[in-house]
Amino acid sequence: MDGVKQIIEMGKVSLGIEFGSTRIKAVLIDQKATPLASGSYEWENQLVDGLWTYSLEEIHKGLQESY
């Protein structure tokens, strides 16, 4: 695990985030595309003024939970 910590501290990782229709997903990978960590948050859109949307608060909460 020390190797993973060192890779992260050196900044040799990439974080991918997907805002899907039912879930926010995050995955941290190294330079060889090996997954190091992942997280997710389930959510539902809401019909507001005739538009399907997500609240800004829910976006922030979901991103924090996924991360």
C-alpha positions as CSV (number, residue, x, y, z in Angstrom):
1,M,0.0,0.0,0.0
2,D,2.9,2.3,0.5
3,G,3.5,2.3,-3.2
4,V,0.0,3.5,-3.9
5,K,0.4,6.3,-1.4
6,Q,3.6,7.4,-3.0
7,I,2.1,7.3,-6.5
8,I,-0.8,9.5,-5.2
9,E,1.5,12.0,-3.4
10,M,3.6,12.3,-6.6
11,G,0.5,13.2,-8.6
12,K,0.9,10.3,-11.0
13,V,-2.8,9.4,-10.9
14,S,-5.9,10.5,-12.8
15,L,-9.4,10.8,-11.4
16,G,-12.4,10.1,-13.6
17,I,-15.9,11.2,-12.7
18,E,-19.1,10.3,-14.4
19,F,-22.4,12.0,-13.7
20,G,-24.8,9.4,-14.9
21,S,-28.6,9.4,-14.8
22,T,-28.8,7.2,-11.7
23,R,-25.4,7.3,-10.2
24,I,-22.3,9.5,-9.9
25,K,-19.1,7.3,-10.2
26,A,-15.5,8.2,-9.5
27,V,-12.4,6.1,-10.2
28,L,-8.7,6.8,-9.4
29,I,-6.2,5.2,-11.8
30,D,-2.4,5.1,-12.0
31,Q,-0.4,5.7,-15.2
32,K,-1.0,2.1,-16.4
33,A,-4.7,2.6,-16.0
34,T,-4.8,0.3,-12.9
35,P,-7.7,1.2,-10.7
36,L,-6.5,2.3,-7.2
37,A,-9.8,3.5,-5.7
38,S,-13.4,4.0,-6.7
39,G,-16.7,5.3,-5.2
40,S,-20.2,6.0,-6.2
41,Y,-23.4,7.8,-5.2
42,E,-26.9,6.9,-6.2
43,W,-29.3,9.7,-7.1
44,E,-32.6,10.5,-8.9
45,N,-33.5,13.4,-11.1
46,Q,-36.5,15.6,-10.4
47,L,-39.0,17.2,-12.6
48,V,-38.8,20.9,-12.0
49,D,-40.8,23.4,-14.1
50,G,-41.2,20.7,-16.8
51,L,-37.5,19.9,-17.0
52,W,-35.7,16.8,-15.6
53,T,-32.8,18.1,-13.5
54,Y,-30.7,17.6,-10.4
55,S,-30.2,20.2,-7.6
56,L,-26.9,21.8,-7.2
57,E,-26.9,20.6,-3.5
58,E,-27.4,17.0,-4.7
59,I,-24.5,17.4,-7.3
60,H,-22.1,18.6,-4.6
61,K,-23.2,15.9,-2.1
62,G,-22.9,13.2,-4.7
63,L,-19.5,14.3,-5.9
64,Q,-18.2,14.4,-2.3
65,E,-19.6,11.0,-1.5
66,S,-18.1,9.5,-4.7
67,Y,-14.7,11.0,-4.0
